[in-house]
Amino acid sequence: MKSYDLVVIGAGPGGEVGAIRAAQLGLKVALIEKREFLGGTCLNVGCIPTKALLESAANYSKFKKAEELGFDIGTPKFKWDVIQGRKDKIVDQQRKGLVFLMKKNKIDVFYGVGSFVTRTTLEVKLNAGGTEKITTKNTLIATGSKVRELPFAPSNHKNILTSDSILGIDHVPKTMAVIGGGIVGMEFASCFGKFDSDVTVIELGPRIIPSEDDDCVKEFSRHMKKQKVKIETSTKLTGLKDNGDHVVVSVEGKEDRKFDKVLVSIGRVPVIEGLGLEKINLKPNDRGFIEVDEHYRSKADGVYAIGDVIPTAALAHTASAEAIHAVEFIAGHKPPVINYDANPSAVYTKPEIASIGKTEQQLKDAGIAYESSKFPFAPMAKAKIEGAADGFVKLLYDPKYREILGVHIIGAKATEMIAEFALAKVLESTVDEIGHTIHPHPTISETIMEAAHMAVGGAIHL
């Protein structure tokens, strides 16, 4: 049997990053992946393909306003097969890049399903047939998550779709219902709405995107209304029936409605089945997560877990950071414990939403004193130039020490600008320091400086 210092199970943004970092630190590493390709959900059916579609949708919206920009291009039309082809090409390029990185770092890759035989022995049921056993000093579980299904209305990947199967759809439907108003559901609603699909979002809870700040959600909802995306909150789905050429959607208290396609997006669940955890006496908690300490050690000696299989934010960049910490700890280093208040959230709808730290409601619920300042994009010249004058930057900060407690941005480049605050949180920066930091002109990022100026004596351009 081949023997390793570290075996990583799962090649998503947690697993592949952990494998590479471990190899850089001199460990002998193996990576086990059950898919045909590396990259996990994020690359194959998640972050990357969805953002490719969202970019095409944003460009299509801009082309429709070409005359305002001084261009005469007639009535723009889109070619869905070309858009899908571009998305697939980007994914394929990234897949090839990961294969190259594994070879470059001398990481052995096993394509198959890995499971524990003992704490130090794993068996891989190879996709190509047969099995192989390998031994390891340490194991990193990075198997990610899968879509949560409705028990009374499972997807059939034809007309009732999941966030995985909708990526292969061969046309933009005239009508679409999105079940679930979380981040993933709203990204697809935003995308297909911009491609002229008549989209209705059905959300059980009282509001969409519950993880984000109330002000951002209100602003976003206003934009969805302008895009003619209908949002129904506090609405309970009771059934889905695929009749072949349409789906009948039943909700409590309303008449049945027909939609060409239905996307079910009600969250994700950790993938832990088939790992053989019982053989190493490792029992998940009642929510299906593996419990770990601050260094991502499970209760089984030498077994670590990161990403969507542990109860932290189910985000690709979170999994990558956790993987780096875990393997550096395995290699004998002393990495700093991750500060999850410095972990940014990014929503790639149009407009984008990004945040870090606490929301106002969370601060209120915790009884934490705070002050806030908010500055709109509208006065910024660069925002006007880019046709992105909607949105704002909102800062929440401690009134005594002036430290940033939370930041909430909605608008163009929000998912890029939030990185400034990720660093600010790590450095425990104050709102004063951000206000006194020179930002380039003309840029949309000047909105950050102006929001901070509001907290230190008054904004200049408002």
C-alpha positions in Angstrom: 0.0 0.0 0.0 1.1 3.6 -0.7 1.6 5.6 2.4 1.1 9.4 2.8 1.5 12.1 5.4 -1.9 13.5 4.4 -4.8 12.2 2.5 -7.5 14.7 1.5 -11.0 13.5 0.7 -12.7 15.9 -1.7 -11.2 18.1 -4.3 -13.4 21.3 -4.0 -12.0 24.7 -3.0 -11.2 23.3 0.4 -9.7 20.0 -0.5 -7.6 21.1 -3.5 -6.3 24.2 -1.7 -5.4 22.1 1.4 -3.7 19.5 -0.8 -1.5 22.1 -2.6 -0.6 23.9 0.6 0.4 20.6 2.3 2.6 19.7 -0.6 4.2 23.1 -0.5 5.0 22.4 3.2 6.8 19.2 2.3 4.1 16.7 3.1 3.5 13.6 0.9 -0.1 14.1 -0.2 -2.9 12.1 -1.9 -6.2 13.6 -3.0 -9.4 11.5 -3.4 -12.2 12.8 -5.6 -15.4 11.0 -6.5 -16.3 13.2 -9.5 -14.8 12.8 -12.9 -13.2 16.3 -12.5 -11.4 18.2 -9.8 -12.9 21.4 -8.4 -15.9 20.1 -6.4 -19.3 21.8 -6.5 -17.8 25.3 -6.8 -16.1 24.8 -10.1 -18.3 22.2 -11.7 -21.9 23.1 -10.7 -21.6 26.1 -8.4 -19.6 29.3 -8.0 -17.8 29.4 -11.4 -20.5 28.4 -13.9 -23.2 30.5 -12.2 -21.0 33.6 -12.2 -20.2 33.0 -15.9 -24.0 33.0 -16.6 -24.5 36.1 -14.4 -21.8 38.0 -16.3 -23.5 37.2 -19.6 -26.9 38.3 -18.1 -25.3 41.6 -17.0 -23.8 42.3 -20.4 -27.2 41.5 -22.1 -28.8 44.1 -19.8 -26.1 46.6 -20.8 -26.5 45.9 -24.5 -30.2 46.7 -24.2 -29.1 50.2 -23.0 -26.6 50.6 -25.8 -28.3 53.6 -27.3 -27.9 55.5 -24.0 -24.2 54.9 -24.3 -24.0 56.2 -27.8 -24.1 52.9 -29.8 -26.6 51.9 -32.5 -26.7 48.1 -32.4 -30.4 47.6 -33.0 -32.3 45.2 -30.9 -29.9 42.9 -29.0 -30.5 39.2 -29.0 -28.7 36.4 -27.1 -27.6 33.0 -28.3 -28.1 30.7 -25.3 -26.0 27.9 -26.7 -23.1 30.3 -27.2 -23.5 31.6 -23.6 -23.6 28.0 -22.3 -20.5 27.2 -24.4 -18.6 30.1 -23.0 -19.5 29.0 -19.4 -18.4 25.4 -20.2 -15.1 26.6 -21.7 -14.3 28.6 -18.6 -15.1 25.6 -16.4 -12.9 23.3 -18.6 -10.0 25.7 -18.5 -10.1 25.8 -14.7 -10.4 22.0 -14.5 -7.3 21.6 -16.6 -5.5 24.2 -14.4 -6.2 22.1 -11.3 -4.9 18.9 -13.0 -1.7 20.8 -13.8 -1.3 22.1 -10.2 -1.7 18.5 -8.8 1.1 17.3 -11.1 3.3 20.4 -10.4 3.0 19.7 -6.6 3.5 15.9 -7.0 0.1 15.2 -5.5 -1.3 11.7 -6.2 -4.9 11.9 -7.3 -7.3 9.0 -6.9 -10.6 9.3 -8.8 -13.1 7.4 -6.7 -15.0 7.1 -3.4 -12.8 7.1 -0.3 -13.8 5.6 3.0 -12.1 4.7 6.3 -11.1 1.2 7.0 -9.2 2.2 10.1 -8.0 5.6 11.3 -4.9 5.3 9.3 -6.1 3.2 6.3 -8.5 4.3 3.6 -10.0 2.3 0.8 -10.8 4.0 -2.6 -13.4 2.5 -4.8 -12.0 3.7 -8.1 -14.3 5.1 -10.7 -12.4 3.1 -13.3 -13.1 -0.1 -11.4 -11.5 -2.0 -8.6 -10.3 -0.7 -5.2 -7.0 0.5 -3.7 -6.0 0.8 -0.1 -3.7 3.6 1.1 -2.3 4.5 4.5 -1.9 7.9 6.0 -0.8 9.7 9.1 -3.5 12.3 8.8 -6.7 12.7 6.9 -8.6 15.9 5.9 -12.3 15.5 5.2 -13.4 18.1 2.6 -16.3 16.4 1.0 -18.5 19.5 0.8 -22.3 19.5 0.5 -25.1 18.6 -1.8 -28.5 20.2 -2.6 -31.2 19.7 -0.1 -34.3 18.1 -1.7 -38.0 18.6 -0.8 -39.2 15.3 0.5 -42.7 15.8 -1.0 -41.5 17.2 -4.3 -38.1 15.8 -5.4 -36.4 17.2 -8.4 -36.5 15.3 -11.7 -33.9 17.4 -13.5 -36.2 18.0 -16.4 -38.8 20.6 -15.4 -38.2 20.5 -11.6 -34.5 21.5 -11.3 -31.8 22.0 -8.7 -29.0 24.5 -8.7 -26.9 21.7 -10.2 -29.1 20.6 -13.0 -30.3 24.1 -14.0 -26.8 24.9 -15.3 -27.4 22.4 -18.2 -30.7 23.9 -19.2 -31.0 24.2 -23.0 -33.1 27.3 -23.2 -34.3 30.3 -21.1 -37.9 29.4 -20.0 -40.7 31.9 -20.5 -41.8 31.4 -16.9 -39.9 30.1 -13.9 -40.6 29.6 -10.2 -37.7 29.7 -7.8 -38.5 27.9 -4.5 -36.3 29.5 -1.9 -35.1 33.1 -1.6 -31.7 32.4 -0.2 -28.4 33.5 -1.9 -28.4 30.8 -4.6 -32.1 31.1 -5.4 -31.8 34.9 -5.8 -28.7 34.6 -8.0 -30.6 32.4 -10.4 -33.7 34.6 -10.2 -31.5 37.7 -11.0 -29.8 35.8 -13.9 -32.9 34.4 -15.6 -34.8 37.6 -15.0 -32.3 39.6 -16.9 -32.6 37.1 -19.7 -36.3 38.1 -19.9 -37.7 35.1 -18.1 -40.8 35.8 -16.0 -39.5 34.8 -12.6 -41.4 34.3 -9.4 -39.6 33.6 -6.1 -41.5 31.7 -3.4 -39.9 32.0 0.0 -41.3 30.4 3.2 -39.6 32.9 5.5 -40.6 36.5 6.1 -37.8 37.9 3.9 -35.3 36.9 1.2 -31.6 36.5 1.8 -32.0 36.3 5.6 -28.2 36.4 6.2 -27.8 39.9 4.9 -28.6 43.3 6.4 -32.2 44.6 6.3 -31.3 47.8 4.4 -29.4 45.9 1.7 -32.3 43.4 1.3 -34.8 46.3 1.0 -32.7 47.9 -1.7 -32.2 44.6 -3.5 -35.9 43.9 -3.4 -36.6 47.3 -5.0 -34.2 46.4 -7.8 -35.8 43.0 -8.3 -39.2 44.7 -8.7 -37.7 47.0 -11.3 -36.5 43.9 -13.1 -40.0 42.4 -12.9 -38.9 39.6 -10.7 -41.8 38.8 -8.4 -41.0 37.9 -4.7 -43.5 36.2 -2.5 -42.4 35.8 1.1 -44.1 34.0 4.0 -45.5 31.7 1.4 -45.6 27.9 2.0 -45.1 25.5 -0.9 -47.4 22.5 -0.7 -46.7 20.7 -3.9 -45.1 20.4 -7.3 -46.5 18.4 -10.2 -44.6 18.0 -13.5 -47.2 17.6 -16.3 -44.5 17.3 -19.0 -44.9 20.7 -20.7 -45.3 22.6 -17.4 -45.1 22.3 -13.6 -48.1 23.0 -11.4 -47.0 24.9 -8.3 -49.3 24.7 -5.3 -48.9 27.1 -2.3 -50.9 27.4 0.8 -53.8 29.8 0.5 -53.5 30.5 -3.3 -54.6 29.0 -6.5 -52.4 26.6 -8.3 -50.1 28.2 -11.0 -48.3 26.9 -14.0 -44.6 27.5 -14.7 -42.4 26.2 -17.5 -39.6 25.4 -15.1 -39.2 25.3 -11.3 -35.9 25.7 -9.5 -35.8 24.2 -6.0 -33.2 26.0 -4.0 -33.8 25.4 -0.3 -30.2 25.0 1.0 -27.6 22.3 1.1 -26.6 19.5 3.4 -23.1 18.1 4.3 -21.9 15.1 2.4 -20.7 12.5 5.0 -22.4 9.3 3.9 -20.1 6.5 2.7 -17.0 7.9 4.5 -17.0 5.0 7.0 -17.0 7.4 10.0 -18.5 4.7 12.2 -15.3 2.7 11.7 -13.3 5.4 13.4 -15.9 6.2 16.0 -16.6 9.6 14.6 -20.3 10.5 14.9 -21.7 13.7 13.3 -23.9 16.0 15.3 -27.7 16.0 15.0 -27.5 18.4 12.0 -25.1 16.1 10.2 -22.0 18.2 10.7 -18.6 17.0 12.0 -17.6 18.8 15.1 -14.0 20.2 15.2 -11.8 22.4 17.4 -10.2 25.7 16.4 -7.5 23.8 14.4 -10.2 21.6 12.6 -9.3 18.5 14.5 -12.2 16.1 14.9 -12.6 13.7 17.9 -10.8 11.0 15.9 -7.0 11.3 16.3 -5.4 12.6 13.1 -8.7 13.2 11.3 -9.5 16.8 10.4 -12.5 18.3 8.7 -13.2 21.7 6.9 -15.7 23.4 4.7 -19.3 22.5 4.3 -19.1 19.4 6.5 -18.4 21.5 9.6 -20.8 24.1 11.1 -19.2 27.2 9.7 -20.2 29.4 6.8 -20.7 27.3 3.7 -18.6 29.4 1.4 -15.8 28.4 -1.0 -13.3 31.0 0.4 -14.1 29.9 4.0 -13.3 26.3 3.1 -10.0 27.3 1.5 -9.0 29.4 4.5 -9.9 26.5 6.9 -7.9 24.0 4.8 -4.8 26.2 4.8 -5.0 26.5 8.6 -5.6 22.8 9.1 -2.6 21.6 7.0 -0.3 24.2 8.4 -1.2 23.0 11.8 -0.6 19.4 10.7 2.8 20.4 9.3 3.8 21.7 12.8 3.2 25.4 12.2 1.2 27.8 14.4 -1.3 29.5 12.1 -3.5 32.2 13.7 -7.1 31.0 14.6 -9.5 32.2 11.9 -11.6 35.2 12.8 -15.0 34.5 11.3 -16.1 38.1 11.7 -13.5 38.8 9.1 -15.0 36.3 6.7 -16.8 38.1 3.9 -20.1 37.2 2.3 -20.6 37.8 -1.4 -23.9 37.6 -3.3 -23.4 37.9 -7.1 -26.9 39.1 -8.0 -27.2 42.3 -10.0 -26.8 44.5 -8.0 -24.2 42.7 -6.0 -24.4 42.4 -2.2 -21.4 41.9 0.1 -20.9 42.1 3.8 -18.6 41.4 6.7 -19.1 41.2 10.5 -22.4 41.8 12.2 -25.7 43.1 10.9 -27.6 45.8 12.7 -30.1 43.3 13.9 -27.4 41.0 15.3 -25.9 43.9 17.2 -29.3 44.9 18.6 -30.0 41.3 19.6 -26.6 41.0 21.4 -27.1 44.3 23.1 -23.9 45.8 21.6 -23.7 49.5 21.3 -23.0 50.8 17.8 -23.2 53.7 15.4 -23.7 53.6 11.7 -23.0 55.7 8.6 -24.2 55.1 5.1 -23.2 56.7 1.8 -24.9 56.2 -1.6 -23.1 55.5 -4.8 -25.1 58.1 -6.6 -22.8 61.2 -6.0 -19.7 59.3 -7.3 -18.7 60.3 -10.8 -17.3 56.8 -11.6 -20.6 55.2 -10.6 -22.4 57.5 -13.0 -19.8 56.7 -15.7 -20.3 53.0 -15.3 -24.1 53.3 -15.1 -23.9 52.0 -11.5 -25.3 54.8 -9.4 -27.6 52.6 -7.3 -26.7 51.2 -4.0 -24.7 52.3 -0.9 -21.9 51.4 1.6 -23.1 51.1 5.2 -20.6 51.0 8.1 -21.4 49.8 11.6 -18.8 50.7 14.2 -18.1 50.8 18.0 -18.9 54.3 19.4 -16.1 54.2 21.9 -13.1 52.6 20.2 -14.4 53.3 16.6 -13.6 49.8 15.5 -15.5 48.4 12.5 -18.2 46.0 13.7 -19.9 45.3 10.3 -20.0 46.5 6.7 -22.8 46.1 4.2 -22.5 47.0 0.6 -25.1 46.8 -2.2 -24.2 47.9 -5.7 -21.6 47.5 -8.5 -18.3 45.8 -7.5 -19.6 45.2 -3.9 -18.0 41.7 -3.9 -14.6 43.3 -4.8 -14.8 46.2 -2.4 -15.6 44.1 0.6 -12.0 42.8 0.5 -10.8 46.1 1.9 -12.9 45.5 5.0 -11.7 41.9 5.3 -8.2 43.3 5.8 -9.6 46.1 8.1 -11.2 43.5 10.4 -8.0 41.5 10.6 -6.0 44.6 11.4 -8.8 45.8 13.8 -8.9 49.1 11.9 -11.1 52.0 13.0 -13.6 53.9 10.9 -11.2 56.9 11.3 -8.3 55.1 9.8 -10.5 54.1 6.8 -11.7 57.7 6.4 -8.1 58.9 6.4 -6.9 56.4 3.8 -6.6 57.9 0.4 -8.8 56.2 -2.2 -8.1 56.7 -5.9 -10.3 59.1 -7.9 -12.4 58.5 -9.9 -13.5 55.1 -8.5 -16.5 53.5 -7.0 -14.4 52.7 -4.0 -14.4 56.3 -3.0 -17.8 55.5 -1.6 -16.0 53.6 1.1 -14.0 56.7 2.1 -17.1 58.9 2.0 -19.0 56.5 4.2 -16.1 56.7 6.7 -16.0 60.5 6.4 -19.6 60.6 7.5 -18.5 59.0 10.8 -15.6 61.3 11.3 -17.2 64.7 10.7 -19.2 64.6 7.6 -19.1 63.4 4.0 -17.5 65.7 1.4 -19.8 65.0 -1.5 -23.2 64.8 0.1 
